[in-house]
Amino acid sequence: MTDVGPIQRFYDRWAGPYDLIGNAPPVRGWRRRAVDALDLAGGETVVEMGCGTGANLPLLRERVGPSGQVIGLDLTSGMLDYARERIERGGWENVHLVHGDATAPPIDGDVDAVFASFVVGMFDDPDAVVEEWLRLLGGAGRIALLDAGPSDRPAAIPLNAVFRAFTRLTAPASRTTPASPAIELGRRVRTAHSEVERLAKESNRVAFGFGFLRLTAGRLA
Ligand SMILES: C[S@@+](CC[C@H](N)C(=O)[O-])C[C@H]1O[C@@H](n2cnc3c(N)ncnc32)[C@H](O)[C@@H]1O
């Protein structure tokens, strides 16, 4: 089971800088691409797992419209504070936050879609968590995962050193932190995305950003 204490302490401390970087224009472009892959329709309910400071919430809300519902779930209060401010500033009555653990999401009711960006790499058992998320969809619905990991493109090999250094700096310290956080991150991301492909009726995986970003979208029925 993942020890969530170091994750909460890390993101509580760095919520401000994270919010700035997470809303920089190139990152917003990646987010838009991932939300598009979810193929949301007006009136639907979408749950964002590990919503952080809420950078995706406006995009998800735009897609489900005023009659839909957006639920953002995260376990770090400091990150949710930013998300809450964003919701209040926007006056979005159909966007709700839940303080909880995405490995056992405390969500009831019909869910049409699940979204998660830069989150599955936090889980010791990402395949079990993805399976749990798909269970929320009750046999139908869509999921999209957006993640970063080491690139396997030959041209990006020199940049992998930069990626490894960045991952080491930004990995929450924990007693389970492996010798190479970037390699473990890559393994977890591959595992989670493969699980979507294994369980979805239809799926589509793309890599972009020199192969450092992976987006997998799946449809259950
Ligand atoms: C790298 S940030 C990504 C935030 C957001 N998804 C984004 O794209 O900006 C990872 C987030 O996952 C949250 N998180 C990590 N483990 C979690 C868990 N078990 N349950 C809920 N949230 C979790 C952290 O609190 C943090 O806000």
The ligand as a MOL file (V3000), in Angstrom:
LIG
                    3D

  0  0  0     0  0            999 V3000
M  V30 BEGIN CTAB
M  V30 COUNTS 27 29 0 0 0
M  V30 BEGIN ATOM
M  V30 1 C 1.7990 15.7680 -9.8830 0
M  V30 2 S 0.3590 16.2890 -9.0210 0 CHG=1
M  V30 3 C -0.8310 16.3480 -10.3570 0
M  V30 4 C -1.9750 17.2670 -10.0610 0
M  V30 5 C -2.9650 17.4470 -11.2090 0
M  V30 6 N -3.5310 16.2000 -11.6260 0
M  V30 7 C -2.3120 18.1320 -12.3770 0
M  V30 8 O -2.3470 17.5970 -13.4840 0
M  V30 9 O -1.7970 19.2320 -12.1820 0 CHG=-1
M  V30 10 C -0.1230 14.8210 -8.1950 0
M  V30 11 C -1.3620 15.0110 -7.3440 0
M  V30 12 O -1.8510 13.7250 -6.9770 0
M  V30 13 C -2.3020 13.8040 -5.6450 0
M  V30 14 N -2.3000 12.4400 -5.1060 0
M  V30 15 C -1.2420 11.6080 -4.9670 0
M  V30 16 N -1.6520 10.4340 -4.4590 0
M  V30 17 C -2.9990 10.5410 -4.2830 0
M  V30 18 C -3.9930 9.6660 -3.7750 0
M  V30 19 N -3.7110 8.4310 -3.3440 0
M  V30 20 N -5.2660 10.0920 -3.7340 0
M  V30 21 C -5.5880 11.3440 -4.1610 0
M  V30 22 N -4.6940 12.2190 -4.6400 0
M  V30 23 C -3.4120 11.8170 -4.7050 0
M  V30 24 C -1.3230 14.7450 -4.9640 0
M  V30 25 O -1.8550 15.2680 -3.7710 0
M  V30 26 C -1.1280 15.7940 -6.0630 0
M  V30 27 O -2.0850 16.8110 -5.9350 0
M  V30 END ATOM
M  V30 BEGIN BOND
M  V30 1 1 1 2
M  V30 2 1 2 3
M  V30 3 1 2 10
M  V30 4 1 3 4
M  V30 5 1 4 5
M  V30 6 1 5 6
M  V30 7 1 5 7
M  V30 8 2 7 8
M  V30 9 1 7 9
M  V30 10 1 10 11
M  V30 11 1 11 12
M  V30 12 1 11 26
M  V30 13 1 12 13
M  V30 14 1 13 14
M  V30 15 1 13 24
M  V30 16 1 14 15
M  V30 17 1 14 23
M  V30 18 2 15 16
M  V30 19 1 16 17
M  V30 20 1 17 18
M  V30 21 2 17 23
M  V30 22 1 18 19
M  V30 23 2 18 20
M  V30 24 1 20 21
M  V30 25 2 21 22
M  V30 26 1 22 23
M  V30 27 1 24 25
M  V30 28 1 24 26
M  V30 29 1 26 27
M  V30 END BOND
M  V30 END CTAB
M  END
